[in-house]
C-alpha cells in the first residue's frame, strides 16, 4: 500500500520503509552502534519481497546515518551533533583574535576541532578555478588541501587555490600552520583586505573516494561548496573547493534587507 501525496501519487513501498527506518534512527529507537534489522527480519516485519528491502536499504544508506560492514549488515553511525555553518565565521574580529574560520566556528559550538594538512604546493589551476581567479587554465597556483575533523570525526575536505603572484612573497602560506587567524589573516597582513566572500552550494551523492575520505556510506549526501574570497579591489585571491558531510551541517546566513 502507499501513502497518497502530491496529486494522488503514491509513495513506493520501499521509500516508506526507508523513511520509517530513518525516523527510528533519528528518534533514538535505533541508537548509535545498534544493528539495523537484517533483510530477513525486515521482510517478515513488512511483508514484502527481499528486493523491496534491498531498495529500501539503499535509501537508508544514502541518508548517511548507517554504515554497512561486509558480512555483518548495517549499523547506526555514532555521528557528532549537527553544527551550524554561519556567515559570521568570516568576521574580521575572528582573524584579529587569531582564530581561523573553522576553529572559531567549532569553538562557538563547543566542539573539538582538528585540521590535517594533506598537501601544500604548486599546482596547475583547474579550468573552473582559473576562471574564478582570473588566470589561464593550467597556470601555476598554490594549492592547500586540508581534512577537517570535529570531535574526532572527519566532516569536511577543502582545497584552497591562490594566485602565484599573490602568494609567492608570503612564506607563511607555504607552511602547514600559516599562523594566527589562518591564511586570510596573512593575506590581509600583506594588503589584500577582504570585501566579501561569495559561496555557491550544491547537494549531491558522494563518490566512492569521497565517501571513504569522510567515513560515509557509499552514495551518502554531501554538500559541495565553492567560495571566492574577494578583496576591496575586486580581485579573487582565493578559491576554496569544499566538500562537507551533509548530515553534519545546517547552513545559517544573514541576508541584508536593504539595497
Residue, then its C-alpha position, 0 to 999 in steps of 0.5 A: x500500500x502507499x501513502x497518497x501525496x502530491x496529486x494522488x501519487x503514491x509513495x513506493x513501498x520501499x521509500x516508506x520503509x526507508x523513511x520509517x527506518x530513518x525516523x527510528x534512527x533519528x528518534x533514538x529507537x535505533x541508537x548509535x552502534x545498534x544493528x539495523x534489522x537484517x533483510x530477513x527480519x525486515x521482510x517478515x516485519x513488512x511483508x514484502x519481497x527481499x528486493x523491496x528491502x534491498x531498495x529500501x536499504x539503499x535509501x537508508x544508506x544514502x541518508x548517511x546515518x548507517x554504515x554497512x560492514x561486509x558480512x555483518x549488515x548495517x549499523x547506526x553511525x555514532x555521528x557528532x551533533x549537527x553544527x551550524x555553518x554561519x556567515x559570521x565565521x568570516x568576521x574580521x574580529x575572528x582573524x584579529x583574535x587569531x582564530x581561523x574560520x573553522x576553529x572559531x566556528x567549532x569553538x562557538x559550538x563547543x566542539x573539538x576541532x582538528x585540521x590535517x594538512x594533506x598537501x601544500x604546493x604548486x599546482x596547475x589551476x583547474x579550468x573552473x578555478x582559473x576562471x574564478x581567479x582570473x588566470x589561464x587554465x593550467x597556470x601555476x597556483x598554490x594549492x592547500x588541501x586540508x581534512x577537517x575533523x570535529x570531535x574526532x570525526x572527519x566532516x569536511x575536505x577543502x582545497x584552497x587555490x591562490x594566485x602565484x603572484x599573490x602568494x609567492x612573497x608570503x612564506x607563511x602560506x607555504x607552511x602547514x600552520x600559516x599562523x594566527x587567524x589562518x591564511x586570510x589573516x596573512x593575506x590581509x597582513x600583506x594588503x589584500x583586505x577582504x570585501x566579501x566572500x561569495x559561496x555557491x552550494x550544491x547537494x549531491x551523492x558522494x563518490x566512492x573516494x569521497x565517501x571513504x575520505x569522510x567515513x560515509x556510506x557509499x552514495x551518502x549526501x554531501x554538500x559541495x561548496x565553492x567560495x571566492x574570497x574577494x578583496x576591496x579591489x575586486x580581485x579573487x585571491x582565493x578559491x576554496x573547493x569544499x566538500x562537507x558531510x551533509x548530515x553534519x551541517x545546517x547552513x545559517x546566513x544573514x541576508x541584508x534587507x536593504x539595497 
